[in-house]
Amino acid sequence: MIYEFRVRGQLGEMMLRAFDGLRAETNCHDTLLRGVVQDQAALHGVLGQIEALGLELVEVRRVPDDLPR
């Protein structure tokens, strides 16, 4: 399953390393992390990492598998 996690602010290289396996796109206000999440445990792992780093989660959504990656 492909998920997108939008967090507030621009994440630097060091912060992005915490999300290995997810691609990052940054605009002037937010960072979009996108990638395959294997199961619910992995989903909770990403959400826990966002919380542990003190990031503000703006949005999380599951992307239909038939959309381009």
TAUR-V244578 format. One record per residue. N is the residue number from 0. RES is the residue in one small letter. PSI is psi in radians with two decimals (* if undefined). OMEGA is omega in whole degrees, 0 to 359 (none if undefined). NEAR is the number of other ideal C-beta (glycine too) atoms within 10 Angstrom. Layout:
{{N,RES,PSI,OMEGA,NEAR} {N,RES,PSI,OMEGA,NEAR}}
This chain:
{{0,m,2.44,180,14} {1,i,2.32,178,14} {2,y,2.67,172,18} {3,e,2.35,178,16} {4,f,2.05,178,24} {5,r,2.15,178,18} {6,v,2.64,182,21} {7,r,2.32,174,12} {8,g,2.98,178,13} {9,q,2.18,181,14} {10,l,2.37,177,19} {11,g,3.03,182,10} {12,e,-0.75,181,7} {13,m,-0.75,180,7} {14,m,-0.68,181,15} {15,l,-0.49,179,16} {16,r,-0.39,179,9} {17,a,-0.23,183,15} {18,f,0.90,180,20} {19,d,2.33,180,7} {20,g,-0.19,177,11} {21,l,2.40,176,18} {22,r,2.59,181,12} {23,a,2.37,172,17} {24,e,2.27,182,11} {25,t,2.33,169,14} {26,n,-2.97,187,9} {27,c,-0.32,184,5} {28,h,-0.56,188,10} {29,d,2.91,172,16} {30,t,2.29,178,21} {31,l,2.08,176,16} {32,l,2.26,185,24} {33,r,2.40,177,18} {34,g,-3.14,180,18} {35,v,2.30,175,13} {36,v,2.05,190,21} {37,q,-0.71,185,10} {38,d,-3.10,182,9} {39,q,-0.59,178,9} {40,a,-0.74,178,8} {41,a,-0.66,177,14} {42,l,-0.82,178,16} {43,h,-0.54,176,11} {44,g,-0.77,178,13} {45,v,-0.78,179,20} {46,l,-0.68,178,15} {47,g,-0.66,179,10} {48,q,-0.72,177,15} {49,i,-0.79,180,18} {50,e,-0.78,182,11} {51,a,-0.55,179,9} {52,l,-0.02,178,12} {53,g,0.45,180,6} {54,l,2.63,177,18} {55,e,2.01,178,11} {56,l,2.12,181,13} {57,v,-0.72,184,14} {58,e,2.55,169,10} {59,v,2.36,179,16} {60,r,2.63,176,10} {61,r,2.31,182,11} {62,v,2.30,178,15} {63,p,2.46,184,7} {64,d,-0.32,184,9} {65,d,-0.01,176,5} {66,l,2.63,178,7} {67,p,2.57,181,4} {68,r,*,none,9}}
